[in-house]
Amino acid sequence: MKKQNSERPLKNIQIVRLVAISI
């Protein structure tokens, strides 16, 4: 369960980073 919880924020950070680069 700890692994899934760590994967959720990681994906969110990747999306935010992609958006920040796009802006």
C-alpha positions in Angstrom: 0.0 0.0 0.0 2.9 2.3 0.7 4.2 1.8 -2.8 0.9 2.8 -4.4 0.7 5.9 -2.2 4.2 7.0 -3.3 3.3 6.4 -7.0 0.2 8.7 -6.8 2.1 11.9 -5.8 4.9 11.0 -8.2 2.5 11.0 -11.2 1.0 14.2 -10.0 4.4 15.9 -9.8 5.3 14.7 -13.3 2.0 16.3 -14.6 2.6 19.5 -12.8 6.2 19.7 -14.0 5.1 19.1 -17.6 2.5 21.9 -17.3 5.1 24.2 -15.8 7.4 23.5 -18.7 4.6 24.1 -21.2 3.8 27.5 -19.6 
